[in-house]
Amino acid sequence: MTATQSAPARRRRILVPAPAESVPPPAPPQLPDPPLYRDLVRTWADRGRTLPGRHDPEWVRLAAPFLGLGQFSGSRDPRRDGR
């Protein structure tokens, strides 16, 4: 009696390289601001006004998420009369 067995199947591993990340197109060259605009920005900066593209601490404060009523502490007195 002979056992009939097929040869073990050989599995091939195919390595596929990961897709390359797309390279963003180069940024267009920055042109200098016209003199009128530079003067206007300088005037605004001298007066403490908000400038486009610059950090504005007041806007950051106003746009921050509301913390709710928990940000203020109440009276430590259980009667809450402030004494």
Secondary structure, 3 states (H helix, E strand, C coil): CCCCCCCCCCCCCCCCCCCCCCCCCCCCCCCCCCHHHHHHHHHHHHCCCCCCCCCCHHHHHHHCCCCCHHHCCCCCCCCCCCC
